[in-house]
Amino acid sequence: MKARIRFTEQLRGTLNPPSSKNYTTRYLLVAALADGESVVHYPAQSQDADALLRCLVDLGAGICEEIDDSGGR
């Protein structure tokens, strides 16, 4: 799917698109390979992502999960 977004003066705000299981696992892999600390915002919750996180921990990666339970408010 391709989306074209054109500028308009009428819309304002911030958009947080839904998380993607496929992108989340890619972000986690890239973060694990990067130097220093990485932050993945709004990761998708899935069995695949959970399994990958367990593998990364087993390989020595330090993982710190912060849960945002504000409900978007």
Distance bins in CASP14 RR format, pairs under 12 A and 6 or more apart:
PFRMAT RR
TARGET T0000
AUTHOR 0000-0000-0000
RMODE 2
METHOD distances of the structure
MODEL  1
1 17 0 0 0 0 0 1 0 0 0 0 0
3 15 0 0 0 0 0 1 0 0 0 0 0
3 17 0 0 0 0 1 0 0 0 0 0 0
5 11 0 0 0 0 1 0 0 0 0 0 0
5 15 0 0 0 0 1 0 0 0 0 0 0
5 17 0 0 0 0 0 1 0 0 0 0 0
14 72 0 0 0 0 0 1 0 0 0 0 0
15 42 0 0 0 0 0 1 0 0 0 0 0
16 41 0 0 0 0 1 0 0 0 0 0 0
16 42 1 0 0 1 0 0 0 0 0 0 0
16 68 0 0 0 0 0 1 0 0 0 0 0
16 71 0 0 0 0 0 1 0 0 0 0 0
16 72 0 0 0 0 1 0 0 0 0 0 0
17 23 0 0 0 0 0 1 0 0 0 0 0
17 41 0 0 0 0 0 1 0 0 0 0 0
17 42 0 0 0 0 1 0 0 0 0 0 0
17 44 0 0 0 0 0 1 0 0 0 0 0
18 24 0 0 0 0 0 1 0 0 0 0 0
18 42 0 0 0 0 1 0 0 0 0 0 0
18 43 0 0 0 0 0 1 0 0 0 0 0
18 44 1 0 0 1 0 0 0 0 0 0 0
18 45 0 0 0 0 0 1 0 0 0 0 0
19 25 0 0 0 0 0 1 0 0 0 0 0
19 27 0 0 0 0 1 0 0 0 0 0 0
19 28 0 0 0 0 0 1 0 0 0 0 0
19 40 0 0 0 0 1 0 0 0 0 0 0
19 41 0 0 0 0 1 0 0 0 0 0 0
19 42 1 0 1 0 0 0 0 0 0 0 0
19 43 1 0 0 1 0 0 0 0 0 0 0
19 44 1 1 0 0 0 0 0 0 0 0 0
19 45 1 0 0 1 0 0 0 0 0 0 0
19 46 0 0 0 0 1 0 0 0 0 0 0
19 49 0 0 0 0 1 0 0 0 0 0 0
20 26 0 0 0 0 1 0 0 0 0 0 0
20 27 0 0 0 0 1 0 0 0 0 0 0
20 40 0 0 0 0 0 1 0 0 0 0 0
20 42 0 0 0 0 1 0 0 0 0 0 0
20 43 0 0 0 0 1 0 0 0 0 0 0
20 44 1 0 1 0 0 0 0 0 0 0 0
20 45 0 0 0 0 0 1 0 0 0 0 0
20 46 0 0 0 0 1 0 0 0 0 0 0
20 48 0 0 0 0 0 1 0 0 0 0 0
20 49 0 0 0 0 0 1 0 0 0 0 0
21 27 0 0 0 0 0 1 0 0 0 0 0
21 28 0 0 0 0 0 1 0 0 0 0 0
21 43 0 0 0 0 1 0 0 0 0 0 0
21 44 1 0 1 0 0 0 0 0 0 0 0
21 45 0 0 0 0 1 0 0 0 0 0 0
21 46 1 0 1 0 0 0 0 0 0 0 0
21 47 0 0 0 0 1 0 0 0 0 0 0
21 48 1 0 1 0 0 0 0 0 0 0 0
21 49 1 0 0 1 0 0 0 0 0 0 0
21 50 0 0 0 0 0 1 0 0 0 0 0
21 51 0 0 0 0 0 1 0 0 0 0 0
21 52 0 0 0 0 0 1 0 0 0 0 0
22 28 0 0 0 0 0 1 0 0 0 0 0
22 29 0 0 0 0 0 1 0 0 0 0 0
22 43 0 0 0 0 0 1 0 0 0 0 0
22 44 0 0 0 0 1 0 0 0 0 0 0
22 46 0 0 0 0 1 0 0 0 0 0 0
22 48 0 0 0 0 1 0 0 0 0 0 0
22 49 0 0 0 0 1 0 0 0 0 0 0
22 52 0 0 0 0 0 1 0 0 0 0 0
23 29 0 0 0 0 0 1 0 0 0 0 0
23 30 0 0 0 0 0 1 0 0 0 0 0
23 40 0 0 0 0 1 0 0 0 0 0 0
23 41 0 0 0 0 0 1 0 0 0 0 0
23 42 0 0 0 0 0 1 0 0 0 0 0
23 43 0 0 0 0 1 0 0 0 0 0 0
23 44 1 0 0 1 0 0 0 0 0 0 0
23 46 0 0 0 0 0 1 0 0 0 0 0
23 48 0 0 0 0 0 1 0 0 0 0 0
23 49 0 0 0 0 0 1 0 0 0 0 0
24 30 0 0 0 0 0 1 0 0 0 0 0
24 31 0 0 0 0 0 1 0 0 0 0 0
24 40 1 0 0 1 0 0 0 0 0 0 0
24 41 0 0 0 0 0 1 0 0 0 0 0
24 42 0 0 0 0 1 0 0 0 0 0 0
24 43 1 0 1 0 0 0 0 0 0 0 0
24 44 1 0 1 0 0 0 0 0 0 0 0
24 45 0 0 0 0 1 0 0 0 0 0 0
24 46 1 0 0 1 0 0 0 0 0 0 0
24 47 0 0 0 0 0 1 0 0 0 0 0
24 48 0 0 0 0 1 0 0 0 0 0 0
24 49 1 0 1 0 0 0 0 0 0 0 0
24 50 0 0 0 0 0 1 0 0 0 0 0
24 51 0 0 0 0 0 1 0 0 0 0 0
24 52 0 0 0 0 1 0 0 0 0 0 0
24 53 0 0 0 0 1 0 0 0 0 0 0
25 31 0 0 0 0 0 1 0 0 0 0 0
25 32 0 0 0 0 0 1 0 0 0 0 0
25 40 0 0 0 0 0 1 0 0 0 0 0
25 43 0 0 0 0 1 0 0 0 0 0 0
25 44 0 0 0 0 1 0 0 0 0 0 0
25 45 0 0 0 0 0 1 0 0 0 0 0
25 46 0 0 0 0 1 0 0 0 0 0 0
25 47 0 0 0 0 0 1 0 0 0 0 0
25 48 1 0 1 0 0 0 0 0 0 0 0
25 49 1 0 1 0 0 0 0 0 0 0 0
25 50 0 0 0 0 0 1 0 0 0 0 0
25 51 0 0 0 0 1 0 0 0 0 0 0
25 52 1 0 1 0 0 0 0 0 0 0 0
25 53 0 0 0 0 1 0 0 0 0 0 0
25 55 0 0 0 0 0 1 0 0 0 0 0
25 56 0 0 0 0 0 1 0 0 0 0 0
26 32 0 0 0 0 0 1 0 0 0 0 0
26 33 0 0 0 0 0 1 0 0 0 0 0
26 40 0 0 0 0 1 0 0 0 0 0 0
26 43 0 0 0 0 0 1 0 0 0 0 0
26 44 0 0 0 0 0 1 0 0 0 0 0
26 48 0 0 0 0 0 1 0 0 0 0 0
26 49 0 0 0 0 0 1 0 0 0 0 0
26 52 0 0 0 0 1 0 0 0 0 0 0
27 33 0 0 0 0 0 1 0 0 0 0 0
27 34 0 0 0 0 0 1 0 0 0 0 0
27 38 0 0 0 0 1 0 0 0 0 0 0
27 39 0 0 0 0 1 0 0 0 0 0 0
27 40 1 0 1 0 0 0 0 0 0 0 0
27 41 0 0 0 0 1 0 0 0 0 0 0
27 42 0 0 0 0 0 1 0 0 0 0 0
27 43 1 0 0 1 0 0 0 0 0 0 0
27 44 0 0 0 0 1 0 0 0 0 0 0
27 49 0 0 0 0 1 0 0 0 0 0 0
27 52 0 0 0 0 0 1 0 0 0 0 0
27 53 0 0 0 0 0 1 0 0 0 0 0
27 56 0 0 0 0 0 1 0 0 0 0 0
28 34 0 0 0 0 0 1 0 0 0 0 0
28 38 0 0 0 0 1 0 0 0 0 0 0
28 39 0 0 0 0 0 1 0 0 0 0 0
28 40 1 0 0 1 0 0 0 0 0 0 0
28 43 1 0 0 1 0 0 0 0 0 0 0
28 44 0 0 0 0 0 1 0 0 0 0 0
28 46 0 0 0 0 0 1 0 0 0 0 0
28 48 0 0 0 0 1 0 0 0 0 0 0
28 49 1 0 0 1 0 0 0 0 0 0 0
28 50 0 0 0 0 0 1 0 0 0 0 0
28 51 0 0 0 0 0 1 0 0 0 0 0
28 52 1 0 1 0 0 0 0 0 0 0 0
28 53 1 0 0 1 0 0 0 0 0 0 0
28 54 0 0 0 0 0 1 0 0 0 0 0
28 55 0 0 0 0 1 0 0 0 0 0 0
28 56 1 0 0 1 0 0 0 0 0 0 0
28 57 0 0 0 0 0 1 0 0 0 0 0
28 59 0 0 0 0 0 1 0 0 0 0 0
28 61 0 0 0 0 1 0 0 0 0 0 0
28 62 0 0 0 0 0 1 0 0 0 0 0
28 63 0 0 0 0 1 0 0 0 0 0 0
28 65 0 0 0 0 0 1 0 0 0 0 0
29 38 0 0 0 0 0 1 0 0 0 0 0
29 40 0 0 0 0 0 1 0 0 0 0 0
29 48 0 0 0 0 0 1 0 0 0 0 0
29 49 0 0 0 0 0 1 0 0 0 0 0
29 52 1 0 0 1 0 0 0 0 0 0 0
29 53 0 0 0 0 0 1 0 0 0 0 0
29 55 0 0 0 0 1 0 0 0 0 0 0
29 56 0 0 0 0 1 0 0 0 0 0 0
29 59 0 0 0 0 0 1 0 0 0 0 0
29 61 0 0 0 0 0 1 0 0 0 0 0
30 38 1 0 0 1 0 0 0 0 0 0 0
30 39 0 0 0 0 0 1 0 0 0 0 0
30 40 0 0 0 0 1 0 0 0 0 0 0
30 52 0 0 0 0 0 1 0 0 0 0 0
30 56 0 0 0 0 0 1 0 0 0 0 0
31 37 0 0 0 0 1 0 0 0 0 0 0
31 38 1 1 0 0 0 0 0 0 0 0 0
31 39 1 0 0 1 0 0 0 0 0 0 0
31 40 1 0 1 0 0 0 0 0 0 0 0
31 41 0 0 0 0 0 1 0 0 0 0 0
31 43 0 0 0 0 1 0 0 0 0 0 0
31 52 0 0 0 0 0 1 0 0 0 0 0
31 53 0 0 0 0 0 1 0 0 0 0 0
31 56 0 0 0 0 1 0 0 0 0 0 0
31 61 0 0 0 0 1 0 0 0 0 0 0
31 62 0 0 0 0 0 1 0 0 0 0 0
31 63 0 0 0 0 1 0 0 0 0 0 0
31 64 0 0 0 0 0 1 0 0 0 0 0
32 38 1 0 0 1 0 0 0 0 0 0 0
32 40 0 0 0 0 0 1 0 0 0 0 0
32 52 0 0 0 0 1 0 0 0 0 0 0
32 53 0 0 0 0 1 0 0 0 0 0 0
32 55 0 0 0 0 1 0 0 0 0 0 0
32 56 1 0 1 0 0 0 0 0 0 0 0
32 57 0 0 0 0 0 1 0 0 0 0 0
32 58 0 0 0 0 0 1 0 0 0 0 0
32 59 1 0 0 1 0 0 0 0 0 0 0
32 60 0 0 0 0 1 0 0 0 0 0 0
32 61 1 0 1 0 0 0 0 0 0 0 0
32 62 0 0 0 0 1 0 0 0 0 0 0
32 63 0 0 0 0 1 0 0 0 0 0 0
33 56 0 0 0 0 0 1 0 0 0 0 0
33 59 0 0 0 0 0 1 0 0 0 0 0
33 61 0 0 0 0 1 0 0 0 0 0 0
34 40 0 0 0 0 0 1 0 0 0 0 0
34 61 0 0 0 0 0 1 0 0 0 0 0
36 61 0 0 0 0 0 1 0 0 0 0 0
36 62 0 0 0 0 0 1 0 0 0 0 0
37 61 0 0 0 0 0 1 0 0 0 0 0
37 62 0 0 0 0 1 0 0 0 0 0 0
37 63 0 0 0 0 0 1 0 0 0 0 0
37 64 0 0 0 0 1 0 0 0 0 0 0
38 56 0 0 0 0 0 1 0 0 0 0 0
38 61 0 0 0 0 1 0 0 0 0 0 0
38 62 0 0 0 0 0 1 0 0 0 0 0
38 63 0 0 0 0 0 1 0 0 0 0 0
38 64 0 0 0 0 0 1 0 0 0 0 0
39 63 0 0 0 0 0 1 0 0 0 0 0
39 64 0 0 0 0 1 0 0 0 0 0 0
39 65 0 0 0 0 0 1 0 0 0 0 0
39 66 0 0 0 0 1 0 0 0 0 0 0
40 49 0 0 0 0 1 0 0 0 0 0 0
40 52 0 0 0 0 0 1 0 0 0 0 0
40 53 0 0 0 0 0 1 0 0 0 0 0
40 56 0 0 0 0 0 1 0 0 0 0 0
40 63 0 0 0 0 0 1 0 0 0 0 0
40 64 0 0 0 0 0 1 0 0 0 0 0
40 65 0 0 0 0 1 0 0 0 0 0 0
40 66 0 0 0 0 0 1 0 0 0 0 0
41 66 0 0 0 0 0 1 0 0 0 0 0
41 68 0 0 0 0 1 0 0 0 0 0 0
42 49 0 0 0 0 0 1 0 0 0 0 0
42 66 0 0 0 0 0 1 0 0 0 0 0
42 67 0 0 0 0 0 1 0 0 0 0 0
42 68 0 0 0 0 1 0 0 0 0 0 0
42 72 0 0 0 0 0 1 0 0 0 0 0
43 49 1 0 0 1 0 0 0 0 0 0 0
43 50 0 0 0 0 0 1 0 0 0 0 0
43 52 0 0 0 0 0 1 0 0 0 0 0
43 53 0 0 0 0 1 0 0 0 0 0 0
43 63 0 0 0 0 0 1 0 0 0 0 0
43 65 0 0 0 0 1 0 0 0 0 0 0
43 66 0 0 0 0 0 1 0 0 0 0 0
43 67 0 0 0 0 0 1 0 0 0 0 0
43 68 0 0 0 0 0 1 0 0 0 0 0
44 50 0 0 0 0 0 1 0 0 0 0 0
44 52 0 0 0 0 0 1 0 0 0 0 0
44 53 0 0 0 0 0 1 0 0 0 0 0
45 53 0 0 0 0 0 1 0 0 0 0 0
45 65 0 0 0 0 0 1 0 0 0 0 0
45 67 0 0 0 0 0 1 0 0 0 0 0
46 52 0 0 0 0 1 0 0 0 0 0 0
46 53 0 0 0 0 0 1 0 0 0 0 0
47 53 0 0 0 0 0 1 0 0 0 0 0
47 54 0 0 0 0 0 1 0 0 0 0 0
48 54 0 0 0 0 0 1 0 0 0 0 0
48 55 0 0 0 0 0 1 0 0 0 0 0
49 55 0 0 0 0 0 1 0 0 0 0 0
49 56 0 0 0 0 0 1 0 0 0 0 0
49 63 0 0 0 0 0 1 0 0 0 0 0
49 65 0 0 0 0 0 1 0 0 0 0 0
50 56 0 0 0 0 0 1 0 0 0 0 0
50 57 0 0 0 0 0 1 0 0 0 0 0
50 63 0 0 0 0 0 1 0 0 0 0 0
50 65 0 0 0 0 0 1 0 0 0 0 0
51 57 0 0 0 0 0 1 0 0 0 0 0
51 58 0 0 0 0 0 1 0 0 0 0 0
52 58 0 0 0 0 0 1 0 0 0 0 0
52 59 0 0 0 0 0 1 0 0 0 0 0
52 61 0 0 0 0 0 1 0 0 0 0 0
52 63 0 0 0 0 0 1 0 0 0 0 0
53 59 0 0 0 0 0 1 0 0 0 0 0
53 60 0 0 0 0 0 1 0 0 0 0 0
53 61 0 0 0 0 1 0 0 0 0 0 0
53 62 0 0 0 0 1 0 0 0 0 0 0
53 63 1 0 1 0 0 0 0 0 0 0 0
53 64 0 0 0 0 0 1 0 0 0 0 0
53 65 0 0 0 0 1 0 0 0 0 0 0
54 60 0 0 0 0 0 1 0 0 0 0 0
54 61 0 0 0 0 0 1 0 0 0 0 0
54 63 0 0 0 0 1 0 0 0 0 0 0
55 61 0 0 0 0 1 0 0 0 0 0 0
55 63 0 0 0 0 0 1 0 0 0 0 0
56 62 1 0 0 1 0 0 0 0 0 0 0
56 63 1 0 0 1 0 0 0 0 0 0 0
56 65 0 0 0 0 0 1 0 0 0 0 0
57 63 1 0 1 0 0 0 0 0 0 0 0
57 64 0 0 0 0 0 1 0 0 0 0 0
57 65 0 0 0 0 0 1 0 0 0 0 0
END
